Amino acid sequence: TDISAVLKTFERYNYEVKATFTSDKETELFYEDRFEEFMKYLSI
């Protein structure tokens, strides 16, 4: 289910969304990779 329209509505009315969760494996892997790269950057 794509909730991007709902998130945009919250943004338009100045609500702050703290977190969103997904069960999409591809998106999950993307963010895991990004997190790992960020941790490597911080350890330099």
PQR file with spaces between the fields and no chain letter, atoms N, CA, C, O and H, PARSE charges and radii, in Angstrom:
ATOM       1  N    THR     1       0.844   -1.180    0.000 -0.4000 1.5000
ATOM       2  CA   THR     1       0.000    0.000    0.000 -0.0000 2.0000
ATOM       3  C    THR     1       0.884    1.235    0.000  0.5500 1.7000
ATOM       4  O    THR     1       1.806    1.353    0.807 -0.5500 1.4000
ATOM       5  N    ASP     2       0.596    2.146   -0.905 -0.4000 1.5000
ATOM       6  CA   ASP     2       1.369    3.374   -1.013 -0.0000 2.0000
ATOM       7  C    ASP     2       0.716    4.454   -0.160  0.5500 1.7000
ATOM       8  O    ASP     2      -0.407    4.875   -0.440 -0.5500 1.4000
ATOM       9  H    ASP     2      -0.154    2.051   -1.560  0.4000 1.0000
ATOM      10  N    ILE     3       1.409    4.897    0.869 -0.4000 1.5000
ATOM      11  CA   ILE     3       0.854    5.914    1.763 -0.0000 2.0000
ATOM      12  C    ILE     3       1.475    7.286    1.520  0.5500 1.7000
ATOM      13  O    ILE     3       1.320    8.190    2.342 -0.5500 1.4000
ATOM      14  H    ILE     3       2.321    4.555    1.095  0.4000 1.0000
ATOM      15  N    SER     4       2.168    7.447    0.413 -0.4000 1.5000
ATOM      16  CA   SER     4       2.846    8.718    0.156 -0.0000 2.0000
ATOM      17  C    SER     4       1.865    9.883    0.092  0.5500 1.7000
ATOM      18  O    SER     4       2.201   10.987    0.521 -0.5500 1.4000
ATOM      19  H    SER     4       2.294    6.713   -0.254  0.4000 1.0000
ATOM      20  N    ALA     5       0.665    9.667   -0.432 -0.4000 1.5000
ATOM      21  CA   ALA     5      -0.331   10.745   -0.487 -0.0000 2.0000
ATOM      22  C    ALA     5      -0.732   11.181    0.921  0.5500 1.7000
ATOM      23  O    ALA     5      -0.896   12.372    1.184 -0.5500 1.4000
ATOM      24  H    ALA     5       0.391    8.770   -0.780  0.4000 1.0000
ATOM      25  N    VAL     6      -0.886   10.225    1.811 -0.4000 1.5000
ATOM      26  CA   VAL     6      -1.238   10.539    3.201 -0.0000 2.0000
ATOM      27  C    VAL     6      -0.104   11.311    3.863  0.5500 1.7000
ATOM      28  O    VAL     6      -0.347   12.285    4.574 -0.5500 1.4000
ATOM      29  H    VAL     6      -0.753    9.258    1.597  0.4000 1.0000
ATOM      30  N    LEU     7       1.127   10.882    3.632 -0.4000 1.5000
ATOM      31  CA   LEU     7       2.272   11.577    4.212 -0.0000 2.0000
ATOM      32  C    LEU     7       2.377   13.001    3.687  0.5500 1.7000
ATOM      33  O    LEU     7       2.697   13.918    4.444 -0.5500 1.4000
ATOM      34  H    LEU     7       1.324   10.090    3.054  0.4000 1.0000
ATOM      35  N    LYS     8       2.112   13.197    2.401 -0.4000 1.5000
ATOM      36  CA   LYS     8       2.132   14.546    1.817 -0.0000 2.0000
ATOM      37  C    LYS     8       1.054   15.427    2.445  0.5500 1.7000
ATOM      38  O    LYS     8       1.272   16.621    2.651 -0.5500 1.4000
ATOM      39  H    LYS     8       1.852   12.452    1.786  0.4000 1.0000
ATOM      40  N    THR     9      -0.102   14.849    2.746 -0.4000 1.5000
ATOM      41  CA   THR     9      -1.167   15.614    3.387 -0.0000 2.0000
ATOM      42  C    THR     9      -0.741   16.053    4.778  0.5500 1.7000
ATOM      43  O    THR     9      -0.960   17.203    5.158 -0.5500 1.4000
ATOM      44  H    THR     9      -0.279   13.879    2.578  0.4000 1.0000
ATOM      45  N    PHE    10      -0.136   15.155    5.540 -0.4000 1.5000
ATOM      46  CA   PHE    10       0.373   15.527    6.859 -0.0000 2.0000
ATOM      47  C    PHE    10       1.392   16.650    6.740  0.5500 1.7000
ATOM      48  O    PHE    10       1.371   17.598    7.525 -0.5500 1.4000
ATOM      49  H    PHE    10       0.042   14.220    5.232  0.4000 1.0000
ATOM      50  N    GLU    11       2.275   16.546    5.770 -0.4000 1.5000
ATOM      51  CA   GLU    11       3.300   17.561    5.563 -0.0000 2.0000
ATOM      52  C    GLU    11       2.664   18.909    5.220  0.5500 1.7000
ATOM      53  O    GLU    11       3.103   19.950    5.709 -0.5500 1.4000
ATOM      54  H    GLU    11       2.292   15.776    5.133  0.4000 1.0000
ATOM      55  N    ARG    12       1.645   18.884    4.388 -0.4000 1.5000
ATOM      56  CA   ARG    12       0.968   20.113    3.966 -0.0000 2.0000
ATOM      57  C    ARG    12       0.345   20.836    5.162  0.5500 1.7000
ATOM      58  O    ARG    12       0.317   22.066    5.192 -0.5500 1.4000
ATOM      59  H    ARG    12       1.289   18.039    3.991  0.4000 1.0000
ATOM      60  N    TYR    13      -0.152   20.088    6.140 -0.4000 1.5000
ATOM      61  CA   TYR    13      -0.759   20.675    7.322 -0.0000 2.0000
ATOM      62  C    TYR    13       0.224   20.791    8.488  0.5500 1.7000
ATOM      63  O    TYR    13      -0.185   20.926    9.642 -0.5500 1.4000
ATOM      64  H    TYR    13      -0.129   19.089    6.115  0.4000 1.0000
ATOM      65  N    ASN    14       1.511   20.736    8.180 -0.4000 1.5000
ATOM      66  CA   ASN    14       2.596   20.934    9.154 -0.0000 2.0000
ATOM      67  C    ASN    14       2.636   19.904   10.274  0.5500 1.7000
ATOM      68  O    ASN    14       3.048   20.214   11.392 -0.5500 1.4000
ATOM      69  H    ASN    14       1.843   20.626    7.243  0.4000 1.0000
ATOM      70  N    TYR    15       2.212   18.684    9.979 -0.4000 1.5000
ATOM      71  CA   TYR    15       2.398   17.587   10.920 -0.0000 2.0000
ATOM      72  C    TYR    15       3.778   16.991   10.680  0.5500 1.7000
ATOM      73  O    TYR    15       4.237   16.901    9.541 -0.5500 1.4000
ATOM      74  H    TYR    15       1.877   18.432    9.071  0.4000 1.0000
ATOM      75  N    GLU    16       4.428   16.591   11.751 -0.4000 1.5000
ATOM      76  CA   GLU    16       5.738   15.963   11.634 -0.0000 2.0000
ATOM      77  C    GLU    16       5.596   14.451   11.795  0.5500 1.7000
ATOM      78  O    GLU    16       5.193   13.969   12.854 -0.5500 1.4000
ATOM      79  H    GLU    16       4.055   16.665   12.676  0.4000 1.0000
ATOM      80  N    VAL    17       5.924   13.717   10.753 -0.4000 1.5000
ATOM      81  CA   VAL    17       5.880   12.259   10.807 -0.0000 2.0000
ATOM      82  C    VAL    17       7.244   11.787   11.294  0.5500 1.7000
ATOM      83  O    VAL    17       8.256   12.000   10.626 -0.5500 1.4000
ATOM      84  H    VAL    17       6.251   14.109    9.894  0.4000 1.0000
ATOM      85  N    LYS    18       7.268   11.157   12.441 -0.4000 1.5000
ATOM      86  CA   LYS    18       8.526   10.719   13.047 -0.0000 2.0000
ATOM      87  C    LYS    18       9.093    9.480   12.380  0.5500 1.7000
ATOM      88  O    LYS    18      10.312    9.338   12.280 -0.5500 1.4000
ATOM      89  H    LYS    18       6.446   10.984   12.984  0.4000 1.0000
ATOM      90  N    ALA    19       8.231    8.577   11.920 -0.4000 1.5000
ATOM      91  CA   ALA    19       8.722    7.334   11.322 -0.0000 2.0000
ATOM      92  C    ALA    19       7.629    6.704   10.471  0.5500 1.7000
ATOM      93  O    ALA    19       6.434    6.892   10.699 -0.5500 1.4000
ATOM      94  H    ALA    19       7.241    8.692   12.001  0.4000 1.0000
ATOM      95  N    THR    20       8.085    5.955    9.492 -0.4000 1.5000
ATOM      96  CA   THR    20       7.182    5.112    8.713 -0.0000 2.0000
ATOM      97  C    THR    20       7.819    3.732    8.628  0.5500 1.7000
ATOM      98  O    THR    20       9.040    3.598    8.704 -0.5500 1.4000
ATOM      99  H    THR    20       9.056    5.802    9.307  0.4000 1.0000
ATOM     100  N    PHE    21       7.000    2.727    8.474 -0.4000 1.5000
ATOM     101  CA   PHE    21       7.491    1.362    8.433 -0.0000 2.0000
ATOM     102  C    PHE    21       6.988    0.691    7.171  0.5500 1.7000
ATOM     103  O    PHE    21       5.893    0.990    6.692 -0.5500 1.4000
ATOM     104  H    PHE    21       6.008    2.837    8.413  0.4000 1.0000
ATOM     105  N    THR    22       7.782   -0.208    6.639 -0.4000 1.5000
ATOM     106  CA   THR    22       7.415   -0.877    5.404 -0.0000 2.0000
ATOM     107  C    THR    22       7.763   -2.356    5.485  0.5500 1.7000
ATOM     108  O    THR    22       8.655   -2.763    6.228 -0.5500 1.4000
ATOM     109  H    THR    22       8.671   -0.450    7.028  0.4000 1.0000
ATOM     110  N    SER    23       7.051   -3.135    4.718 -0.4000 1.5000
ATOM     111  CA   SER    23       7.388   -4.555    4.625 -0.0000 2.0000
ATOM     112  C    SER    23       7.976   -4.869    3.257  0.5500 1.7000
ATOM     113  O    SER    23       8.150   -6.033    2.896 -0.5500 1.4000
ATOM     114  H    SER    23       6.325   -2.804    4.114  0.4000 1.0000
ATOM     115  N    ASP    24       8.280   -3.820    2.501 -0.4000 1.5000
ATOM     116  CA   ASP    24       8.871   -3.972    1.176 -0.0000 2.0000
ATOM     117  C    ASP    24      10.347   -4.330    1.336  0.5500 1.7000
ATOM     118  O    ASP    24      11.129   -3.515    1.826 -0.5500 1.4000
ATOM     119  H    ASP    24       8.138   -2.875    2.795  0.4000 1.0000
ATOM     120  N    LYS    25      10.729   -5.523    0.936 -0.4000 1.5000
ATOM     121  CA   LYS    25      12.099   -6.017    1.139 -0.0000 2.0000
ATOM     122  C    LYS    25      13.127   -5.163    0.394  0.5500 1.7000
ATOM     123  O    LYS    25      14.212   -4.910    0.916 -0.5500 1.4000
ATOM     124  H    LYS    25      10.094   -6.185    0.538  0.4000 1.0000
ATOM     125  N    GLU    26      12.796   -4.719   -0.816 -0.4000 1.5000
ATOM     126  CA   GLU    26      13.734   -3.913   -1.600 -0.0000 2.0000
ATOM     127  C    GLU    26      14.037   -2.586   -0.903  0.5500 1.7000
ATOM     128  O    GLU    26      15.192   -2.165   -0.845 -0.5500 1.4000
ATOM     129  H    GLU    26      11.914   -4.925   -1.240  0.4000 1.0000
ATOM     130  N    THR    27      13.020   -1.938   -0.383 -0.4000 1.5000
ATOM     131  CA   THR    27      13.216   -0.679    0.334 -0.0000 2.0000
ATOM     132  C    THR    27      14.003   -0.915    1.612  0.5500 1.7000
ATOM     133  O    THR    27      14.881   -0.125    1.960 -0.5500 1.4000
ATOM     134  H    THR    27      12.082   -2.280   -0.430  0.4000 1.0000
ATOM     135  N    GLU    28      13.695   -1.984    2.301 -0.4000 1.5000
ATOM     136  CA   GLU    28      14.406   -2.323    3.532 -0.0000 2.0000
ATOM     137  C    GLU    28      15.899   -2.526    3.264  0.5500 1.7000
ATOM     138  O    GLU    28      16.736   -2.023    4.014 -0.5500 1.4000
ATOM     139  H    GLU    28      12.982   -2.626    2.018  0.4000 1.0000
ATOM     140  N    LEU    29      16.230   -3.247    2.218 -0.4000 1.5000
ATOM     141  CA   LEU    29      17.635   -3.466    1.862 -0.0000 2.0000
ATOM     142  C    LEU    29      18.324   -2.160    1.489  0.5500 1.7000
ATOM     143  O    LEU    29      19.487   -1.949    1.834 -0.5500 1.4000
ATOM     144  H    LEU    29      15.550   -3.655    1.609  0.4000 1.0000
ATOM     145  N    PHE    30      17.618   -1.292    0.792 -0.4000 1.5000
ATOM     146  CA   PHE    30      18.162    0.010    0.420 -0.0000 2.0000
ATOM     147  C    PHE    30      18.583    0.791    1.665  0.5500 1.7000
ATOM     148  O    PHE    30      19.699    1.306    1.733 -0.5500 1.4000
ATOM     149  H    PHE    30      16.674   -1.464    0.511  0.4000 1.0000
ATOM     150  N    TYR    31      17.684    0.876    2.650 -0.4000 1.5000
ATOM     151  CA   TYR    31      17.997    1.634    3.857 -0.0000 2.0000
ATOM     152  C    TYR    31      19.051    0.951    4.713  0.5500 1.7000
ATOM     153  O    TYR    31      19.829    1.634    5.379 -0.5500 1.4000
ATOM     154  H    TYR    31      16.777    0.458    2.595  0.4000 1.0000
ATOM     155  N    GLU    32      19.099   -0.363    4.716 -0.4000 1.5000
ATOM     156  CA   GLU    32      20.163   -1.065    5.434 -0.0000 2.0000
ATOM     157  C    GLU    32      21.522   -0.726    4.835  0.5500 1.7000
ATOM     158  O    GLU    32      22.483   -0.473    5.561 -0.5500 1.4000
ATOM     159  H    GLU    32      18.467   -0.917    4.176  0.4000 1.0000
ATOM     160  N    ASP    33      21.595   -0.722    3.516 -0.4000 1.5000
ATOM     161  CA   ASP    33      22.851   -0.361    2.847 -0.0000 2.0000
ATOM     162  C    ASP    33      23.243    1.075    3.154  0.5500 1.7000
ATOM     163  O    ASP    33      24.408    1.355    3.436 -0.5500 1.4000
ATOM     164  H    ASP    33      20.813   -0.928    2.926  0.4000 1.0000
ATOM     165  N    ARG    34      22.286    1.978    3.101 -0.4000 1.5000
ATOM     166  CA   ARG    34      22.572    3.385    3.387 -0.0000 2.0000
ATOM     167  C    ARG    34      23.078    3.552    4.817  0.5500 1.7000
ATOM     168  O    ARG    34      24.017    4.309    5.063 -0.5500 1.4000
ATOM     169  H    ARG    34      21.340    1.750    2.872  0.4000 1.0000
ATOM     170  N    PHE    35      22.454    2.843    5.762 -0.4000 1.5000
ATOM     171  CA   PHE    35      22.857    2.920    7.154 -0.0000 2.0000
ATOM     172  C    PHE    35      24.284    2.407    7.335  0.5500 1.7000
ATOM     173  O    PHE    35      25.091    3.025    8.029 -0.5500 1.4000
ATOM     174  H    PHE    35      21.691    2.229    5.563  0.4000 1.0000
ATOM     175  N    GLU    36      24.586    1.278    6.710 -0.4000 1.5000
ATOM     176  CA   GLU    36      25.936    0.712    6.808 -0.0000 2.0000
ATOM     177  C    GLU    36      26.975    1.671    6.237  0.5500 1.7000
ATOM     178  O    GLU    36      28.043    1.838    6.827 -0.5500 1.4000
ATOM     179  H    GLU    36      23.930    0.775    6.146  0.4000 1.0000
ATOM     180  N    GLU    37      26.688    2.295    5.114 -0.4000 1.5000
ATOM     181  CA   GLU    37      27.615    3.261    4.522 -0.0000 2.0000
ATOM     182  C    GLU    37      27.798    4.467    5.437  0.5500 1.7000
ATOM     183  O    GLU    37      28.909    4.980    5.570 -0.5500 1.4000
ATOM     184  H    GLU    37      25.821    2.159    4.635  0.4000 1.0000
ATOM     185  N    PHE    38      26.733    4.916    6.057 -0.4000 1.5000
ATOM     186  CA   PHE    38      26.818    6.041    6.990 -0.0000 2.0000
ATOM     187  C    PHE    38      27.678    5.680    8.202  0.5500 1.7000
ATOM     188  O    PHE    38      28.478    6.496    8.660 -0.5500 1.4000
ATOM     189  H    PHE    38      25.830    4.499    5.949  0.4000 1.0000
ATOM     190  N    MET    39      27.518    4.475    8.715 -0.4000 1.5000
ATOM     191  CA   MET    39      28.332    4.037    9.850 -0.0000 2.0000
ATOM     192  C    MET    39      29.807    3.964    9.458  0.5500 1.7000
ATOM     193  O    MET    39      30.672    4.329   10.254 -0.5500 1.4000
ATOM     194  H    MET    39      26.869    3.812    8.344  0.4000 1.0000
ATOM     195  N    LYS    40      30.100    3.505    8.262 -0.4000 1.5000
ATOM     196  CA   LYS    40      31.485    3.489    7.781 -0.0000 2.0000
ATOM     197  C    LYS    40      32.038    4.902    7.710  0.5500 1.7000
ATOM     198  O    LYS    40      33.182    5.145    8.093 -0.5500 1.4000
ATOM     199  H    LYS    40      29.397    3.209    7.616  0.4000 1.0000
ATOM     200  N    TYR    41      31.235    5.830    7.223 -0.4000 1.5000
ATOM     201  CA   TYR    41      31.647    7.230    7.124 -0.0000 2.0000
ATOM     202  C    TYR    41      31.967    7.796    8.508  0.5500 1.7000
ATOM     203  O    TYR    41      32.964    8.499    8.673 -0.5500 1.4000
ATOM     204  H    TYR    41      30.306    5.633    6.911  0.4000 1.0000
ATOM     205  N    LEU    42      31.140    7.496    9.486 -0.4000 1.5000
ATOM     206  CA   LEU    42      31.355    8.013   10.835 -0.0000 2.0000
ATOM     207  C    LEU    42      32.586    7.419   11.501  0.5500 1.7000
ATOM     208  O    LEU    42      33.177    8.052   12.376 -0.5500 1.4000
ATOM     209  H    LEU    42      30.331    6.925    9.352  0.4000 1.0000
ATOM     210  N    SER    43      32.977    6.235   11.111 -0.4000 1.5000
ATOM     211  CA   SER    43      34.116    5.587   11.764 -0.0000 2.0000
ATOM     212  C    SER    43      35.456    6.049   11.197  0.5500 1.7000
ATOM     213  O    SER    43      36.506    5.656   11.704 -0.5500 1.4000
ATOM     214  H    SER    43      32.497    5.720   10.400  0.4000 1.0000
ATOM     215  N    ILE    44      35.435    6.869   10.164 -0.4000 1.5000
ATOM     216  CA   ILE    44      36.689    7.342    9.555 -0.0000 2.0000
ATOM     217  C    ILE    44      37.346    8.364   10.448  0.5500 1.7000
ATOM     218  O    ILE    44      38.411    8.882   10.113 -0.5500 1.4000
ATOM     219  H    ILE    44      34.582    7.188    9.751  0.4000 1.0000
